[in-house]
Structures are given as C-alpha cells and as structure tokens.
C-alpha cells in the first residue's frame, strides 16, 4: 500500500486565519448590521495600476493574432522580464545578469519549491515571529527546524550567535509580521555567518518596495559577500497589487555553490523539469511595473498604504503604546496593552470597536502578547479604526489613573 508523506501529520493546524474568520463570522451573525474594520489579513485593496492594465490588455490582443501569439514561455522567465528585473536591481547598484533572475508565479510557491535544492538532513532556521509558510514548508519536507525567538530587546531583529546550528537561514526584511527591517551592518553579520559556516540565506524581500529610509538595504545583494551565500525571493503581490494576478521572482547568483554543486544551474534544471513558465500575459503585465511610469504608479498606491500606516502610528504614539514597523513596511506590530494576551486583545477589539487585526501568537510562541495591523485596507476604514482605537484604549488608560 502506498505510504503518504507522513511528515504532514507533524503539521500544526493552521488555525490563525481560520480562527479569525470564524470569530468574525460569529460576531456578524450576532450583529448583522455591524461594519467591521478589517486590518487583519495582508491582502491589498487597491486595483492594479494603469500601466499594468494597459500592458495586460495589449498582451491579450497579442494572443489573438498568429503573428504575435505566444505559446509555452521559457521556463525560467521571458527574457524581456528577466532583463527588466535585472535593470531594476542595477538602479540600486546591484549588478545581476538576467540569467540570475528566475520568474515565478509568486513568493509562496518559490519558498516551498526552492527547498528542492537542499538535502533533507539540513536544518532550517526560522526567526520568529515569522510568516507561517516557512515552518510549514519545512515540516512537509521533513526537515529539522531551529526556532530563533526575537523580541523587544533586539527590536525583533536578532543576530547570529553560537546557538545557531542551521544550514538554511530564513531572513524576511522588511518583516512580516513585525515590520522590522535589518540595516546593512546587521545583514552583514548574517552574510558573514552564512559564508563562514557554509549555510545559505533565503532572503524574503516581498516588502522591499515599502522601504523609505535610504540607508536601509532593499536586497541582500547590496551586502558584500551575499553572492556566495544567498538566494533572494521576491514578489509583486504587495509591491504592485499582484496578489490575485500572481508573479514573483527569485535571484540565484552564479557564484552560489556548495560541495561542488552550483545552485543556479540546479535551479535551471529544476524549473525546466517542474514548470512550463509563467503566462505571457502576466509577464507582460509584470514588465510594465518596472517601467518609469509603472514605478511612479505603484509608488502612488504604496503612498496610500503608508498614509494608513501613519494614521495608525499616530494613534499608537498618542496612546504611548510600544510598536515597531509601519514606516518601512506595511505592517504595524504593537504590544497588547495591560499585559493582554493576543487572542484576548483580538476579542476585545472585535467586541468593543469592531476592529479586526491579527493576534501575534499566530506567528510563533514569542508573538504572544503582540498584535499585527495590516495597512493594506481601505483608507476611510483605517482612519475610523484608528479613531476607535484611540477612543477605546485612551478611555481604558484614563480609568487606570
Ligand atoms: N513572503 C512574505 C513575507 C509574505 O508576507 C507573503 C504574503 O503575504 C509572501 C511571501 C507570499 O507572496 P506571494 O503572494 O507572492 O505568494
């Protein structure tokens, strides 16, 4: 009889967003006329920008004529898009050759698939609180996981130390859920650690476009030494509203080798076996993101999300509540007031002011006592949520005095 992948039975129930959905559903069935201010899930609310829509329409028309029709696309990505992405990195003085850029249908897909490159005996390091897919993809693959807790003491940006015994190092910066961003000196320490120990960094740069502080690195490849120890995984989901359109990219430098094997070559072999490329139409839409006009338009949208963040941060500043993120990231990570646990705070906000966020405990044990707000929501709703938050927590504070 066939034996299933038994590691699936080691997966913990992914109850975070399910529980949020259940609790909000129950609230709405008891209060059918209530309006909820949803700042929980990290999906975008603004539509694709004009340049992308135009490119998508033109690409559809191309598919209508024999002369411009495209069938299978190159497995690793269309040349026009690989070149556009390499040029985007070039603007930040990161030199990439287009064949170091692999087009994907999203970062989630890649974060799971890329593990094909590594032996099952390797240990993965996950800095927590973390995007839940890192842990789950490794559990499914039967890999050992070392959990590295972070907290207020290190600003949720831990550095490598002697207790780390891992081969695959996940680093997400700007971070989901904390919004914290590693600076150059901090990333250099991780790069040196990886090179000294023969480890490989999987750098998740899904939120790089939200960085506004010029001193902060957008890519691990801005750090000296990264070409021999890192793979970068990126996505247009949040940058350009592609959550439902689907496009990402992965950078694997040609120098990245371990035990005589070259990861760029291995990934070409993997892609040419396991995919038949991303659709021509979507790649055309994606290429429009990297044009000057496209960049201007996506940054107009990002500015709207940043205004949401500013509005929530102002409320938290006035309340004197500790938080990080928001400035260079679309997430705000706050400490729950009065020592509340994260699900307790979730219920409190839902019942008292109809605001929905995400309990920090869902991102790992050390997230207990924290709460994440996403800034991707509707601006009017976010303003009202911030006003309600100020009212509720301000009143609670006054009662304490
Ligand atoms: N990486 C991080 C840190 C994310 O937060 C997300 C989505 O929320 C992803 C990757 C997945 O992105 P994609 O939509 O490209 O699969």
Boltz pocket constraint, residues with backbone or C-beta under 6 A from the ligand:
constraints:
  - pocket:
      binder: B
      contacts: [[A, 42], [A, 105], [A, 106], [A, 107], [A, 108], [A, 109], [A, 131], [A, 172], [A, 174], [A, 175], [A, 176], [A, 204], [A, 206], [A, 234], [A, 235], [A, 236], [A, 237], [A, 242], [A, 243], [A, 247], [A, 248]]
      max_distance: 6.0
